[in-house]
Amino acid sequence: EVLCMDALHREESCGGHFRVEYQTEEGEAKRDDEKFTYAAAWEFTGVDSQPILHKEELKFESIHLQTRSYK
C-alpha cells in the first residue's frame, strides 16, 4: 500500500516510476528534478494512521541531472 502511495505521490516519470501522464510526445519519461531530487522514506504511524513522508535531499556535484533517452 505504501509503495502505491509513493508512486502516486511522485508526479513525474523517473527510473522505475513511469507514469503515462508524465511522458513526452515521443513516449520518453518526463522528470521533475526540481521537486523530486530526494530519497523517500515512509514512516509507519499505526494501522489506522497515514504514514509520514521523510525526504533526504540528493546533491550531485560530479554529474549534471538530465533526462535519459531510451531510443
N, C-alpha and C positions, 0 to 999 in steps of 0.2 A: 504494500500500500504506500509506504514512504517513497519507494522508487518511482511510483507513478506520480506522486505529488511533486517530487523533484523534477521529473521530466516535464510536467505541465508548468511548473514554476519557471523553467528555463525557456524564455521566449526567444529562441534562436535555434539554429542547427549547427552543431559542432561535435566532432568525434562520434561517439555512439548515440548522441541525441540528434536524430534527424527528424524534423517536423516539416510536413508538406507545406504548411503555411509560411515557413521561413526558408524559402529557396529562391534562387534567381530564376529568370525566364529560361535559362539553359538547364535548369534542374540541379544546379550546384548548391551546396549548403550556404546559407546566409548567416554569418556570425554577427554577434554584437559584443565586441571585446570591451566596449566602454562599460557595459552593465554586468557582464558575466565573466570577468577575468578573476575568478576566485575558486578555491576548493570549498565544497559544501559539506557540512556535517549536520545531520538532523538529530536533535536530542529527544529521546523518548521521555514524555512527561506524564505517562499514565494511560491506562486503557481508554478512558473517556475524555482525554485531552488531546489537543492538537500538538504535534511535535514542533520544536523551536528550531529554526534555521540559524546555524552559525556559519559565518563566512571567514575564510582566510585569504586575504588578497595575495595574488600571484604577481610577482615582479620579475620582468625579464630584462636582463642587462646585456646579454651577448647576442640576442636574436630580436628580430622585429616580428611582431604578430601579423599574420596575413592569412587570407583565405586560401585554402589549397584548391587546386584543380584536380579532379579525378579523371579527366579526359585523357 
